[in-house]
Amino acid sequence: MSAGSSSPAAAITLPDMSPTLGALLVGTLLSCVLWGILTTQVYLYFGRFAEDRRAMKILVAVVWTLELVHAISISHTTYTYLVLDYTDPLKLQGKMPATLAVSVLVGAIITATVQGYFSFRIWVLAPNAFFKLVSGVLWLSAAAYLFGSLADTILSIEAPNIATFLSKYGKLMLYPTILNLANDLLITAALLTILIWTRQQGIARTALLVDRLILWTIETGMITSGFSCLNLAFYDTEPNNFIWIAMQIIKARLFANTLLATLNSRTAFLAAMGPSTRDTDTTTGPSAAGARSPDHLQFTSNIDIGLSQLSSGFSSKYSSTWG
């Protein structure tokens, strides 16, 4: 009798859960760690920059709130698969939890918001009309990415299961991911070009400061762009597992942390300049300030007023480069 009762159980062969539930669990855990780091950064921001403009504070608060919603959504998804459906792992082939689809949309809102902020930095620091055009293109592209993600969310909620959704709308899911990666690369390239141009024209107050800004831009750009590349690669090559979903979860945290790290790093950059540098108008090239062309003076003016447009917490006119 015992043999007969064990026969049906022995006939059931469960699939390997490592690339599905395992990847989802690891992604959720890492995202929670990054959310904790983000919360710490938000606490430091409001403590250090109490005089920042209200708009900047609202931006930080909105990003943190969205990250909280994202963390709750993905935690509920993980709990559903690993606890509520523990006795029936084949439910992976059924209708996905609505919170999984919601997490994709919330992550897209976070990403578009952060990219919109960095696009605004390009607009403020633009040395000419071309870079202002680049900033406008980035805003439109971020909006298109957001609307594409909204369509993906609605369609995924209506789909009977993930496999059906991917078979019908896989390309629609692919396009926003490519657009997001392109935006990230363009933002990094534009900021680097502006900084390098500034250094070569002798407008930067110190070469050391600009070099640090260039290195910072490369590092932060590589982190987000690298994860975007991994996300795209795993989605394109292995769409039937959850590794790309784990990448998507972590990527949303990276964008938010990049934003807060950029804001909080302003103190360190100003300290690196030194009081003598901030109080004097020096150049990195052989030309003196009085010999600069009108274009140079206009770009310097953009730097000088940039802070008032980005955050009023820094009275120094040189902090706008990274604020």
ZICORGI-V817239 format. One record per residue. N is the residue number from 1. SS is DSSP state (H for helix, E for strand, C for the rest). OMEGA is omega in degrees with one decimal (NA if undefined). BURIAL is 1 if it has 24 or more other C-alpha atoms within 12 Angstrom, else 0. Layout:
n;ss;omega;burial
N;SS;OMEGA;BURIAL
N;SS;OMEGA;BURIAL
//
This chain:
n;ss;omega;burial
1;C;176.9;0
2;H;178.4;0
3;H;-179.6;0
4;H;-178.9;0
5;H;-178.8;0
6;H;-177.5;0
7;H;179.6;0
8;H;-179.5;0
9;H;-179.6;0
10;H;-178.1;0
11;H;-178.2;0
12;C;177.6;0
13;C;-178.9;0
14;C;178.7;0
15;C;176.7;0
16;C;-175.7;0
17;C;-176.6;0
18;H;-178.0;0
19;H;-179.9;0
20;H;-178.7;1
21;H;177.7;1
22;H;179.1;0
23;H;179.0;1
24;H;179.9;1
25;H;180.0;1
26;H;178.4;1
27;H;179.3;1
28;H;-179.9;1
29;H;179.4;1
30;H;179.3;1
31;H;177.5;1
32;H;175.3;1
33;H;179.4;0
34;H;175.9;1
35;H;175.6;1
36;H;177.0;0
37;H;178.4;0
38;H;179.7;1
39;H;176.6;1
40;H;179.1;0
41;H;177.7;1
42;H;177.6;1
43;H;178.8;0
44;H;-179.2;0
45;H;-177.4;1
46;H;176.2;1
47;H;-176.3;0
48;H;-170.5;0
49;C;-179.7;1
50;C;-177.4;0
51;C;176.3;0
52;C;179.1;1
53;C;-179.7;0
54;H;179.9;0
55;H;179.3;0
56;H;178.5;1
57;H;178.0;1
58;H;178.0;0
59;H;-179.8;1
60;H;-179.9;1
61;H;179.7;1
62;H;179.6;0
63;H;179.6;1
64;H;179.1;1
65;H;177.4;0
66;H;177.7;1
67;H;176.8;1
68;H;177.4;1
69;H;179.2;1
70;H;179.7;1
71;H;178.6;1
72;H;-177.8;1
73;H;-176.5;1
74;H;175.8;1
75;H;176.9;1
76;H;177.8;1
77;H;179.6;1
78;H;178.7;1
79;H;-179.5;0
80;H;-177.5;1
81;H;-171.7;1
82;H;-177.3;1
83;H;-176.7;0
84;H;-179.7;0
85;C;-176.7;0
86;C;-177.6;0
87;C;-179.0;0
88;C;-177.8;0
89;H;178.7;0
90;H;175.7;0
91;H;171.5;0
92;H;-180.0;1
93;H;-179.9;0
94;C;-177.7;0
95;C;-178.2;1
96;C;174.0;1
97;C;-179.1;1
98;H;-179.1;1
99;H;176.4;1
100;H;177.5;1
101;H;179.1;1
102;H;179.9;1
103;H;177.6;1
104;H;179.8;1
105;H;-179.7;1
106;H;176.7;1
107;H;177.9;1
108;H;177.8;1
109;H;178.5;1
110;H;-178.4;1
111;H;-179.7;1
112;H;179.0;1
113;H;-179.6;1
114;H;178.2;1
115;H;175.6;1
116;H;177.4;1
117;H;-179.5;1
118;H;174.6;1
119;H;176.8;1
120;H;175.5;1
121;H;178.1;1
122;H;-179.7;1
123;H;-177.5;1
124;H;-176.1;1
125;H;-175.3;1
126;C;178.3;1
127;C;-179.5;1
128;C;-175.6;0
129;H;-178.5;0
130;H;-178.1;0
131;H;173.4;1
132;H;175.5;0
133;H;176.9;0
134;H;178.9;1
135;H;178.3;1
136;H;177.3;1
137;H;179.3;1
138;H;177.8;1
139;H;178.9;1
140;H;180.0;0
141;H;177.2;1
142;H;177.4;1
143;H;177.9;1
144;H;176.8;1
145;H;-179.0;1
146;H;179.1;1
147;H;175.6;1
148;H;177.9;1
149;H;176.4;1
150;H;177.4;1
151;H;177.3;1
152;H;-178.6;1
153;H;-179.2;1
154;H;-179.0;1
155;H;-179.8;1
156;H;177.0;1
157;H;-179.2;1
158;H;-176.2;0
159;C;179.7;1
160;C;177.6;0
161;C;-176.5;1
162;H;-178.0;1
163;H;179.0;0
164;H;179.2;0
165;H;-178.4;1
166;H;179.8;1
167;H;-178.8;0
168;H;-170.8;0
169;H;-178.7;1
170;H;180.0;1
171;H;178.7;0
172;H;176.4;1
173;H;-176.2;1
174;H;-175.2;1
175;H;177.3;1
176;H;179.0;1
177;H;177.2;1
178;H;-179.7;1
179;H;178.4;1
180;H;178.5;1
181;H;179.5;1
182;H;177.8;1
183;H;-178.2;1
184;H;179.7;1
185;H;-179.2;1
186;H;177.5;1
187;H;179.8;1
188;H;-179.1;1
189;H;-178.7;1
190;H;179.1;1
191;H;178.5;1
192;H;-179.5;1
193;H;179.0;1
194;H;-179.0;1
195;H;179.6;1
196;H;177.7;1
197;H;179.1;1
198;H;-178.6;1
199;H;-177.9;1
200;H;-178.7;0
201;C;179.2;1
202;C;-179.2;1
203;C;-177.0;1
204;C;-178.4;1
205;C;175.2;1
206;C;177.1;1
207;H;-179.1;1
208;H;-179.7;0
209;H;-179.0;1
210;H;177.5;1
211;H;178.2;1
212;H;178.2;1
213;H;177.9;1
214;H;179.1;1
215;H;179.2;0
216;H;179.8;1
217;H;178.8;1
218;H;-177.1;1
219;H;-179.1;0
220;H;178.4;1
221;H;179.3;1
222;H;-178.7;1
223;H;-177.8;1
224;H;-179.8;1
225;H;178.6;1
226;H;178.5;1
227;H;175.9;1
228;H;176.9;1
229;H;178.3;1
230;H;178.8;1
231;H;179.8;1
232;H;-177.8;1
233;H;-179.2;0
234;H;178.0;1
235;H;-176.6;1
236;H;-175.0;0
237;H;-177.4;0
238;C;-176.6;0
239;C;-175.3;1
240;C;173.5;1
241;C;-174.1;1
242;C;-179.3;1
243;H;179.6;1
244;H;176.4;1
245;H;176.7;1
246;H;177.1;1
247;H;179.9;1
248;H;179.7;1
249;H;-177.2;1
250;H;-176.9;1
251;H;178.8;1
252;H;178.3;1
253;H;-177.9;1
254;H;179.4;1
255;H;-179.9;1
256;H;179.0;1
257;H;176.5;1
258;H;178.1;1
259;H;-177.4;1
260;H;177.9;1
261;H;178.4;1
262;H;179.7;1
263;H;-176.3;1
264;H;-177.5;1
265;C;-177.0;1
266;H;179.7;1
267;H;-179.0;1
268;H;-179.3;0
269;H;178.4;1
270;H;178.4;1
271;H;179.9;0
272;H;179.7;1
273;H;-178.2;1
274;C;-177.5;0
275;H;-178.3;0
276;H;179.7;0
277;H;-177.1;1
278;H;-177.5;1
279;H;-179.1;0
280;C;-179.6;0
281;C;180.0;0
282;C;178.7;0
283;C;177.8;1
284;C;-178.9;1
285;C;-177.3;0
286;C;-175.7;0
287;C;176.8;0
288;C;-177.1;0
289;H;-177.5;0
290;H;-177.6;0
291;H;-177.3;0
292;C;178.4;0
293;C;176.5;0
294;H;178.6;0
295;H;178.9;0
296;H;-179.7;1
297;H;178.7;0
298;H;179.0;0
299;H;176.6;1
300;H;177.1;1
301;H;177.7;0
302;H;178.3;1
303;H;-176.0;1
304;H;-177.9;1
305;H;-175.8;1
306;H;-176.8;1
307;H;-178.4;1
308;H;178.5;1
309;H;-176.9;1
310;H;178.2;1
311;C;-175.1;1
312;C;-176.5;1
313;C;179.7;1
314;C;178.0;1
315;C;-179.9;1
316;C;-176.6;1
317;H;-176.4;1
318;H;-175.9;1
319;H;-177.2;1
320;H;-177.8;1
321;H;-179.1;1
322;C;-178.6;1
323;C;NA;1
//
